[in-house]
Each structure stands twice: as C-alpha cells, then as structure tokens.
Amino acid sequence: MRHNYKGRKLGTDFSHTKAMKRSLVSALLYNDRIKTIESRAKEIRPDVDRIITWAKKGDLHSRRLAIAWLGGDKELVREVFEKVEQGMFSDRQGGYTRIMKLGPRKGDGAPMVIMELCTERVAKKKDKAGATAEPKKVATPKKIEAAEASAVEEAVDDTLEEAQAIEAEVEEATEVVEAEAEAVEAKVEEAAEAVEEAAPEAVEVAEEVAEKAAE
C-alpha cells in the first residue's frame, strides 16, 4: 500500500525518488535550465514553485524550510533568496517554470524536455475598468449630417475671413503705390519749374558770351 506517498514513482523506490527530485531542483536553481525526462520535469515543478514562494516570503522560517528541503545547501538558498529579493519573479504569482518538449530520446524513446525558469518580465494587463467600459454610442445619420454641415459652415466662414484679409492687404498696397506716384509727380513738376526758371538766365548768359567772343 502506498499510504501518504504522493506523486509518481519514476521507476525507483521512495528514497531514490526523493534524492533524484532534490538533485534536479538544485540543478535547475543553479543553472536556470536543465534537460530531463518529461515525467521528472512535471514532478519537480511544484517543488520549485514551493521554494520560490518561500524565497518571496523571505523570513527566517522560510529560509530554514528551503535549506532543509535542499539537503542543507545554504549557498544555493542564499543565492535564490537574493535573486528573489532583487525583483526576480516579483510580477508573477505562480508558474515560475517552463517546459519545452524535445521529442523522444534515442534508444528507449523516453520523451525529453528542457525545463527552465521564467525570468522575463510579465506584460501588464489592461485595467479592468478600461476592459469593461461601455462602448461608445454610434452617431445617427442626422447627427452626422448636422456635424458635416457645421464643418462646412466653419470652412466657408474661414474662407470669407481669409478673402477679406487679402482685400484689406490689397487696398493698403494700392494706397501706398498711389502715394508714391503722387510724390514722384510732385518731384517731376518741381524739376520742370526749376528748368523753366533757369532757362532765361541761361539764354542771357549765352548772349553775353557770344558778344564777348564777337568783340
């Protein structure tokens, strides 16, 4: 009768099975990855989770339980507790191991797997409030038409304002050009008057010069 003997037999007696499980767990915690048979990997998964849970608690009692389960390996327990204290597995509530199948082993056909610790970060889930939020109401055709009409009116108003601004700029430019033209005309008139005033004097000077030359 197998009273109070949980788990798989794994083809050996109880003491051998216990020692083998302890050895596999120690190897996994040391190296973060091991290669073994599928049945053995599934058998040690709860033990690995239990030790990591003790490490998350971090108190003296949990540390002594881990040392006792691993056969007195204080250095390994210290390393595991330090990793967990630094933040490893802080975002996981369980499922600290991963099993990847490799296929049957040559010779006896035993299913081989790679078992490793899940050390990567877990992606945060969306907030429940955001997930359960009510869907947005779909706008009715009338509302859509009204919104489009208001948008068209706004566009027309903007276009009119731009046209008015352009007209004002053109008027200002025209006034400036007209003012400059008037100034030029005034200067031309002044120059013409000066020439008319200077013409008789020039004629008199020329006549005097001619008389002197004739003498």
Backbone hydrogen bonds, N-H to C=O, Kabsch-Sander energy under -0.5 kcal/mol:
donor,donor_aa,acceptor,acceptor_aa,energy
3,H,1,M,-0.8
5,Y,2,R,-1.1
6,K,4,N,-0.7
12,T,9,K,-1.4
17,T,13,D,-2.3
18,K,14,F,-2.4
19,A,15,S,-2.3
20,M,16,H,-2.4
21,K,17,T,-2.4
22,R,18,K,-2.2
23,S,19,A,-2.2
24,L,20,M,-2.4
25,V,21,K,-2.5
26,S,22,R,-2.2
27,A,23,S,-2.3
28,L,24,L,-2.3
29,L,25,V,-2.4
30,Y,26,S,-2.0
31,N,27,A,-2.5
32,D,28,L,-2.3
34,I,115,M,-2.7
36,T,113,V,-1.9
38,E,111,P,-2.3
41,A,37,I,-2.3
42,K,38,E,-2.4
43,E,39,S,-1.4
44,I,40,R,-1.9
45,R,41,A,-0.9
48,V,44,I,-2.2
49,D,45,R,-2.2
50,R,46,P,-2.1
51,I,47,D,-2.1
52,I,48,V,-2.3
53,T,49,D,-2.1
54,W,50,R,-2.0
55,A,51,I,-2.1
56,K,52,I,-1.9
57,K,53,T,-1.7
58,G,54,W,-2.3
63,R,59,D,-1.9
64,R,60,L,-2.3
65,L,61,H,-2.1
66,A,62,S,-2.2
67,I,63,R,-2.2
68,A,64,R,-2.3
69,W,65,L,-2.3
70,L,66,A,-2.3
71,G,68,A,-1.0
72,G,67,I,-3.5
74,K,72,G,-1.6
77,V,73,D,-1.8
78,R,74,K,-2.7
79,E,75,E,-2.1
80,V,76,L,-2.5
81,F,77,V,-2.7
82,E,78,R,-2.2
83,K,79,E,-2.2
84,V,80,V,-2.2
85,E,81,F,-2.2
86,Q,82,E,-1.8
87,G,84,V,-1.2
88,M,83,K,-2.0
90,S,87,G,-1.7
92,R,89,F,-1.2
98,R,116,E,-2.6
100,M,114,I,-2.6
102,L,112,M,-3.1
103,G,112,M,-0.9
105,R,110,A,-2.1
108,D,106,K,-0.7
109,G,105,R,-1.9
112,M,103,G,-2.8
113,V,36,T,-2.7
114,I,100,M,-2.8
115,M,34,I,-2.5
115,M,113,V,-0.5
116,E,98,R,-2.4
117,L,32,D,-2.0
118,C,96,Y,-2.6
119,T,117,L,-1.3
131,A,127,D,-2.0
132,T,128,K,-2.5
133,A,130,G,-0.5
144,I,140,T,-2.3
145,E,141,P,-2.7
146,A,142,K,-2.6
147,A,143,K,-2.5
148,E,144,I,-2.6
149,A,145,E,-2.7
150,S,146,A,-2.5
151,A,147,A,-2.1
152,V,148,E,-2.3
153,E,149,A,-2.6
154,E,150,S,-2.4
155,A,151,A,-2.1
156,V,152,V,-2.5
157,D,153,E,-2.7
158,D,154,E,-2.3
159,T,155,A,-2.3
160,L,156,V,-2.5
161,E,157,D,-2.4
162,E,158,D,-2.3
163,A,159,T,-2.4
164,Q,160,L,-2.6
165,A,161,E,-2.2
166,I,162,E,-2.3
167,E,163,A,-2.5
168,A,164,Q,-2.4
169,E,165,A,-2.0
170,V,166,I,-2.4
171,E,167,E,-2.6
172,E,168,A,-2.3
173,A,169,E,-2.4
174,T,170,V,-2.6
175,E,171,E,-2.5
176,V,172,E,-2.1
177,V,173,A,-2.4
178,E,174,T,-2.7
179,A,175,E,-2.4
180,E,176,V,-2.3
181,A,177,V,-2.4
182,E,178,E,-2.5
183,A,179,A,-2.1
184,V,180,E,-2.2
185,E,181,A,-2.6
186,A,182,E,-2.4
187,K,183,A,-2.1
188,V,184,V,-2.4
189,E,185,E,-2.5
190,E,186,A,-2.3
191,A,187,K,-2.4
192,A,188,V,-2.4
193,E,189,E,-2.5
194,A,190,E,-2.3
195,V,191,A,-2.0
196,E,192,A,-2.4
197,E,193,E,-2.5
198,A,194,A,-1.9
199,A,195,V,-1.3
201,E,197,E,-0.6
202,A,198,A,-1.7
203,V,199,A,-2.0
204,E,200,P,-2.5
205,V,201,E,-2.3
206,A,202,A,-2.1
207,E,203,V,-2.3
208,E,204,E,-2.4
209,V,205,V,-2.1
210,A,206,A,-2.3
211,E,207,E,-2.5
212,K,208,E,-2.4
213,A,209,V,-2.1
214,A,210,A,-1.9
215,E,211,E,-2.1
